[in-house]
Amino acid sequence: MSMLDRPVWASLHHQPHWCIGDAQARRFRPDIHGFAATADEASDSLAALAGLVGAAGDSVYLLQVPPIAVPEELEVVKAADGVQMVATRRLQPDDDVVVLGDGDANEMLALATLTEPGPFFARTHTMGRFIGVRIDGRLAAMAGERMRFPGHVEVSGVCTHPDFRGQGLAWRLSAAVAADIQQRGDTPFLHAWTANTAAISLYEALGFVVRTRVHVAVLRRKAC
């Protein structure tokens, strides 16, 4: 099985400083991200996953190619299908962007909360290089890196403020992030909701192709 089939598990395995858990189940630290994964669908792995999910509103996101098995102690809050796409041609860097960091964290979180490009937490921006475009001092759009493992880095967090849509900013930033990944010798990949045909079309125009469909689910502990 390719690491791309279980990208969350692969990322957690190769980025242990960002996660909690063991060889059966792991999750990112709550301030970093909401993703969690198991090594497989064996009962002991599912039990280990359940042990990582607390009460009082805690939840985890699962994303993988194999069907998602739900531990008895947990329930599905949301479930949907997505696609996993991989870059197939060289992309060009863009020097007319700004590199974002800790000083931009509040703006980045606010933009992601407004536009909902996918789960984005207080320290998600530390998972990789994030870039953006500022217009009149405002963070108009951003994109960056999320999951990573040998040979692959994920493009993620692509979003544009509603006031600045229609200017091709998502295109520019997605291409710039992917180009930087390629320059480091890795292959860019990304995920999009199956229903988000506009995003899929944008990524296809950049040279990404659909590799496979993925299952996505949000799980939480059952109420007593």
Secondary structure in CASP SS format (residue, H / E / C, confidence):
PFRMAT SS
TARGET T0000
AUTHOR 0000-0000-0000
METHOD secondary structure of the structure
MODEL  1
M C 1.00
S C 1.00
M H 1.00
L H 1.00
D H 1.00
R C 1.00
P H 1.00
V H 1.00
W H 1.00
A H 1.00
S H 1.00
L H 1.00
H H 1.00
H H 1.00
Q C 1.00
P H 1.00
H H 1.00
W H 1.00
C E 1.00
I E 1.00
G E 1.00
D C 1.00
A C 1.00
Q C 1.00
A E 1.00
R E 1.00
R E 1.00
F E 1.00
R C 1.00
P C 1.00
D C 1.00
I C 1.00
H C 1.00
G C 1.00
F E 1.00
A E 1.00
A E 1.00
T E 1.00
A C 1.00
D C 1.00
E C 1.00
A C 1.00
S H 1.00
D H 1.00
S H 1.00
L H 1.00
A H 1.00
A H 1.00
L H 1.00
A H 1.00
G H 1.00
L C 1.00
V C 1.00
G C 1.00
A C 1.00
A C 1.00
G C 1.00
D C 1.00
S E 1.00
V E 1.00
Y E 1.00
L E 1.00
L E 1.00
Q E 1.00
V C 1.00
P C 1.00
P C 1.00
I C 1.00
A C 1.00
V C 1.00
P C 1.00
E C 1.00
E C 1.00
L E 1.00
E E 1.00
V E 1.00
V E 1.00
K E 1.00
A E 1.00
A E 1.00
D E 1.00
G E 1.00
V E 1.00
Q E 1.00
M E 1.00
V E 1.00
A E 1.00
T C 1.00
R C 1.00
R C 1.00
L C 1.00
Q C 1.00
P C 1.00
D C 1.00
D C 1.00
D C 1.00
V C 1.00
V E 1.00
V E 1.00
L E 1.00
G C 1.00
D H 1.00
G H 1.00
D H 1.00
A H 1.00
N H 1.00
E H 1.00
M H 1.00
L H 1.00
A H 1.00
L H 1.00
A H 1.00
T H 1.00
L H 1.00
T H 1.00
E C 1.00
P C 1.00
G C 1.00
P C 1.00
F C 1.00
F C 1.00
A C 1.00
R C 1.00
T H 1.00
H H 1.00
T H 1.00
M H 1.00
G C 1.00
R C 1.00
F E 1.00
I E 1.00
G E 1.00
V E 1.00
R E 1.00
I E 1.00
D C 1.00
G C 1.00
R E 1.00
L E 1.00
A E 1.00
A E 1.00
M E 1.00
A E 1.00
G E 1.00
E E 1.00
R E 1.00
M E 1.00
R E 1.00
F E 1.00
P C 1.00
G C 1.00
H E 1.00
V E 1.00
E E 1.00
V E 1.00
S E 1.00
G E 1.00
V E 1.00
C E 1.00
T E 1.00
H C 1.00
P H 1.00
D H 1.00
F H 1.00
R C 1.00
G C 1.00
Q C 1.00
G C 1.00
L H 1.00
A H 1.00
W H 1.00
R H 1.00
L H 1.00
S H 1.00
A H 1.00
A H 1.00
V H 1.00
A H 1.00
A H 1.00
D H 1.00
I H 1.00
Q H 1.00
Q H 1.00
R C 1.00
G C 1.00
D C 1.00
T E 1.00
P E 1.00
F E 1.00
L E 1.00
H E 1.00
A E 1.00
W E 1.00
T C 1.00
A C 1.00
N C 1.00
T H 1.00
A H 1.00
A H 1.00
I H 1.00
S H 1.00
L H 1.00
Y H 1.00
E H 1.00
A H 1.00
L H 1.00
G C 1.00
F E 1.00
V E 1.00
V E 1.00
R E 1.00
T E 1.00
R E 1.00
V E 1.00
H E 1.00
V E 1.00
A E 1.00
V E 1.00
L E 1.00
R E 1.00
R E 1.00
K C 1.00
A C 1.00
C C 1.00
END
